[in-house]
Amino acid sequence: MGIISIEKADHLFWLGRYTERVFTTLRMFFKYFDEMLDMDNRAYEGFCEKLSIPVIYQDMDDFIDKYLFSAEDPNSVYSNMLRALDNGVVLRDELSSDALSYIQMTLDCMEQVKAHGNALAYDLQPVKDYLFAFWGCLDDNMEDEEGRNIIKCGKYLERLDLYMRLDFPYIYVEKEFSKFRNRLNKVRIGYRVSEAERLAGIIRQKESWEAGRKDALHALWNIF
């Protein structure tokens, strides 16, 4: 591919972010889904608060329907998958048709589940499977290493953001930061080194991690 333009790098970066956003938020949705069914039918409000999503949903059923499947709700899983496809279409020549087809299959699956699904956790499992297949296809078929690194930089940044927001244990945050930093050091895109180092310093302080979580998020947001 040669030198990657700023516009193309942006598409690669956000392709990584949106695919990861769908994967991790869908995974965590079912934790709250179980809580809504078994204990608190308004548990979705805490989920929205952690993700800085406005609570526009009337009740549990409205949240489930709109958050998963609405094309009009900009925060929905479906809307984020549409944005992933929009970025992927621009990159068709770099990604390969096979890789792009997995993104389309996730959307097709979600549309089928919305129309006919009865068991959400089971029926939506293929979405996560297709995303795994998409990432694997990139590793096999995308020849440009720089492009792959930019996608993975976006992917791991998004994962870090979500893990910190959703209170994942420290060990998971530390592991994903290591992956993110590895990719960050391999891409030729501008970022604030001072913020990356500040984030690294906060994460190194295992004993005070919970107190530093909010500062870590701010540092992550300011890296780019």
C-alpha positions as CSV (number, residue, x, y, z in Angstrom):
1,M,0.0,0.0,0.0
2,G,2.9,2.3,0.5
3,I,2.4,5.5,2.6
4,I,-1.1,5.5,4.1
5,S,-3.0,8.8,3.7
6,I,-4.4,10.5,6.8
7,E,-8.0,9.8,5.5
8,K,-7.3,6.1,5.0
9,A,-5.5,5.8,8.4
10,D,-8.6,7.3,10.0
11,H,-10.9,4.7,8.4
12,L,-8.5,1.9,9.5
13,F,-8.4,3.2,13.0
14,W,-12.2,3.5,13.4
15,L,-12.8,0.1,11.8
16,G,-10.8,-1.3,14.6
17,R,-12.7,0.7,17.2
18,Y,-16.2,0.0,15.9
19,T,-15.7,-3.7,15.5
20,E,-14.3,-4.0,19.1
21,R,-17.0,-1.8,20.4
22,V,-19.6,-4.1,19.1
23,F,-17.8,-7.2,20.4
24,T,-17.2,-6.0,23.9
25,T,-20.5,-4.1,24.5
26,L,-22.5,-7.1,23.2
27,R,-20.5,-9.4,25.5
28,M,-21.2,-7.1,28.5
29,F,-24.8,-6.5,27.5
30,F,-25.7,-10.1,28.5
31,K,-24.3,-9.6,32.0
32,Y,-26.7,-6.8,32.5
33,F,-29.5,-8.6,30.6
34,D,-29.3,-11.5,33.2
35,E,-29.4,-8.9,36.0
36,M,-32.4,-7.2,34.5
37,L,-34.3,-10.5,34.2
38,D,-33.3,-11.9,37.6
39,M,-33.0,-8.9,40.0
40,D,-33.4,-5.3,38.7
41,N,-35.3,-4.5,35.5
42,R,-33.7,-1.1,35.4
43,A,-30.1,-2.3,35.7
44,Y,-29.6,-1.0,32.1
45,E,-29.4,2.5,33.5
46,G,-26.1,1.6,35.2
47,F,-24.8,0.1,32.0
48,C,-25.7,3.3,30.1
49,E,-24.1,5.5,32.8
50,K,-20.8,3.6,32.6
51,L,-20.8,4.0,28.8
52,S,-21.9,7.7,28.9
53,I,-25.0,6.8,27.0
54,P,-28.1,9.0,27.6
55,V,-30.9,7.0,29.2
56,I,-33.5,7.5,26.5
57,Y,-35.2,4.1,27.0
58,Q,-38.7,3.8,28.5
59,D,-38.2,0.5,30.2
60,M,-36.2,-2.8,30.0
61,D,-37.9,-4.0,26.8
62,D,-37.4,-0.7,25.1
63,F,-33.7,-0.7,26.0
64,I,-33.2,-4.3,24.7
65,D,-34.9,-3.5,21.4
66,K,-33.3,-0.1,20.7
67,Y,-29.9,-0.7,22.2
68,L,-29.4,-3.9,20.3
69,F,-31.2,-3.3,17.0
70,S,-32.1,0.3,16.3
71,A,-30.5,2.0,13.3
72,E,-31.8,5.3,14.6
73,D,-30.2,5.0,18.1
74,P,-26.5,6.2,17.5
75,N,-25.4,4.2,20.5
76,S,-26.9,0.9,19.5
77,V,-24.9,-2.2,18.7
78,Y,-26.5,-2.2,15.2
79,S,-25.5,1.4,14.6
80,N,-21.9,0.8,15.5
81,M,-21.8,-2.2,13.2
82,L,-23.1,-0.1,10.4
83,R,-20.3,2.4,11.0
84,A,-17.8,-0.5,10.9
85,L,-19.2,-1.5,7.5
86,D,-19.1,2.1,6.2
87,N,-15.4,2.2,7.1
88,G,-14.8,-1.3,5.7
89,V,-16.4,-0.5,2.4
90,V,-13.9,2.4,1.8
91,L,-11.1,-0.1,2.5
92,R,-12.4,-3.0,0.4
93,D,-9.2,-3.3,-1.7
94,E,-7.0,-3.5,1.4
95,L,-9.2,-5.7,3.5
96,S,-10.3,-8.3,0.9
97,S,-13.9,-9.2,0.1
98,D,-13.8,-12.2,2.5
99,A,-13.0,-10.0,5.5
100,L,-15.7,-7.5,4.5
101,S,-18.2,-10.2,4.1
102,Y,-17.9,-11.1,7.8
103,I,-19.0,-7.6,8.8
104,Q,-22.0,-7.9,6.5
105,M,-22.9,-11.2,8.0
106,T,-22.9,-9.7,11.5
107,L,-25.5,-7.1,10.3
108,D,-27.5,-9.8,8.5
109,C,-27.5,-11.9,11.7
110,M,-28.8,-9.0,13.8
111,E,-31.6,-8.2,11.3
112,Q,-32.7,-11.9,11.4
113,V,-32.6,-12.0,15.2
114,K,-34.6,-8.8,15.4
115,A,-37.2,-10.3,13.1
116,H,-37.3,-13.8,14.3
117,G,-35.1,-14.4,17.4
118,N,-36.4,-16.0,20.5
119,A,-33.3,-16.7,22.6
120,L,-31.1,-13.5,22.4
121,A,-27.9,-14.9,23.9
122,Y,-27.9,-18.0,21.6
123,D,-29.2,-16.2,18.5
124,L,-26.6,-13.4,18.7
125,Q,-23.6,-15.6,19.4
126,P,-22.8,-15.7,15.6
127,V,-22.2,-11.9,15.8
128,K,-19.2,-12.5,18.1
129,D,-18.1,-15.5,16.0
130,Y,-18.2,-13.4,12.8
131,L,-16.1,-10.7,14.4
132,F,-13.5,-13.3,15.5
133,A,-13.5,-14.5,11.9
134,F,-13.1,-11.0,10.5
135,W,-10.0,-10.3,12.7
136,G,-8.5,-13.6,11.7
137,C,-9.2,-12.9,8.0
138,L,-7.3,-9.6,8.4
139,D,-4.3,-11.4,9.7
140,D,-4.3,-13.9,6.9
141,N,-5.3,-11.7,3.9
142,M,-4.3,-8.1,4.6
143,E,-0.9,-7.8,3.2
144,D,0.0,-4.3,4.5
145,E,1.4,-4.6,8.0
146,E,1.0,-0.9,8.7
147,G,-2.7,-1.1,7.9
148,R,-3.2,-4.1,10.2
149,N,-1.3,-2.3,13.0
150,I,-3.6,0.8,12.7
151,I,-6.7,-1.4,12.9
152,K,-5.4,-3.2,15.9
153,C,-4.3,0.1,17.5
154,G,-7.9,1.3,17.3
155,K,-9.2,-2.1,18.5
156,Y,-7.1,-2.2,21.6
157,L,-7.7,1.5,22.4
158,E,-11.5,0.8,22.3
159,R,-11.1,-2.3,24.4
160,L,-9.1,-0.4,27.0
161,D,-11.7,2.3,27.1
162,L,-14.5,-0.2,27.6
163,Y,-12.7,-2.3,30.1
164,M,-11.9,0.7,32.3
165,R,-15.5,2.1,32.0
166,L,-17.1,-1.3,32.7
167,D,-14.9,-2.0,35.8
168,F,-12.9,-5.0,34.4
169,P,-10.3,-6.3,36.9
170,Y,-6.9,-4.7,36.8
171,I,-5.2,-7.8,35.3
172,Y,-7.3,-7.4,32.1
173,V,-6.6,-3.7,31.8
174,E,-2.9,-4.3,32.2
175,K,-2.9,-7.0,29.6
176,E,-4.8,-4.9,27.0
177,F,-2.6,-1.9,27.7
178,S,0.4,-3.9,26.8
179,K,-1.2,-4.9,23.5
180,F,-2.3,-1.3,22.8
181,R,1.2,0.1,23.5
182,N,2.8,-2.5,21.3
183,R,0.7,-1.5,18.3
184,L,1.0,2.2,19.1
185,N,4.8,1.9,18.9
186,K,4.5,0.4,15.4
187,V,2.2,2.9,13.7
188,R,3.2,6.1,11.9
189,I,0.3,8.2,13.1
190,G,0.6,11.2,15.4
191,Y,-0.2,10.8,19.1
192,R,0.7,12.5,22.4
193,V,3.6,10.7,23.8
194,S,3.2,12.5,27.2
195,E,-0.4,11.2,27.6
196,A,0.7,7.6,26.6
197,E,3.4,7.8,29.3
198,R,1.0,9.2,31.8
199,L,-1.4,6.3,31.2
200,A,1.5,3.9,31.5
201,G,2.5,5.4,34.8
202,I,-1.1,5.1,36.2
203,I,-1.4,1.5,35.1
204,R,1.9,0.6,36.7
205,Q,0.5,1.6,40.1
206,K,-1.4,-1.6,40.7
207,E,-2.1,-0.9,44.4
208,S,-3.8,2.4,43.6
209,W,-5.5,1.3,40.4
210,E,-9.1,1.9,41.5
211,A,-8.3,5.4,42.6
212,G,-6.5,6.1,39.4
213,R,-9.0,4.6,37.0
214,K,-10.7,7.9,36.1
215,D,-7.4,9.6,35.4
216,A,-6.3,6.7,33.3
217,L,-9.4,7.1,31.1
218,H,-8.7,10.8,30.7
219,A,-5.1,10.1,29.6
220,L,-6.4,7.5,27.1
221,W,-8.9,9.9,25.6
222,N,-6.1,12.5,25.2
223,I,-3.6,10.3,23.4
224,F,-5.0,11.1,20.0
